[in-house]
Amino acid sequence: MTSIAQIATLATFGAVWAVLSVGHSLADHVIGQTAQQAEGKAAPSAAQVADGVSPRRGWGACPGHVSSVGLVT
């Protein structure tokens, strides 16, 4: 038999998930992520790495993106 505590836990999880999901979508697509961050997060291709580009090239844009997502949510 399902207890009220289990139902409350599931309801809380569902509500928190919904809020965080909407916040993340807003941060990614509407108000948080700039085009520069989106382009900067991309990892270099194998050909670019072979030409001397650092394989960690996109890492610098990630903290800015994470910060904007955190501020929005």
N, C-alpha and C positions, 0 to 999 in steps of 0.2 A: 504494500500500500504506500502511496506517495504522501509524504508529510508536508505540512505547510512550509517547513524550513527548506525542503528541496525545491518547492515551487518558488519560494522567494529567491533562492539562489539562482535558479534558471531565469527568472524575471529580471533580476539585477544584471546578470551576465548579458542578457539580450539587450537591455536598455543601454548599458555601457558600450557594448559592441556597436550598436546603431549610432550612438553619438560620436564615437571615435571614427567610425567608417565615414560618416558624413563630413566630419572635420578634416579627415585626411583627403577626401575627394576635393573639398573646397581648397585646401592648401596646395594640392597638386595642380588643379585645373583652373581655379578662379582667381584667388587672391594671394597665394603664397609663393609659388615657384615662378621665377623669372625665366624667360627664354634662354638667357645666358646660363643659368643654373642647369636647365634641362639639357642644353647642348654640352655643357662642360662636364656633366656626369658620365658621359659616354666613354667607354673604354676604347683605347686605340685598337685598330685592327692589327692583325699579325704582320701585315706588310708595313704598317707605320712603325711597329716595334722593331722590325728588321731594319728600318731606315734610321733608327736611333731615338725614336720617341719613347719616353719613359712609360713602362706598362702601368704606372700609377698615376698617369696624367689626370684622370677624372676624379681622383680622390679629393682634391681641394674644393670642389664644388659641393661635395656631399655634406659637410658640416653646415654650410649655409642653408641647404635644403632642409636638413633635419631641424635646424633652428626655426625656420619659417613654419614647418609643420607643427612643431611644438608650440609656437606662439598662437597659431590659429586654433589648435585643438585645446 
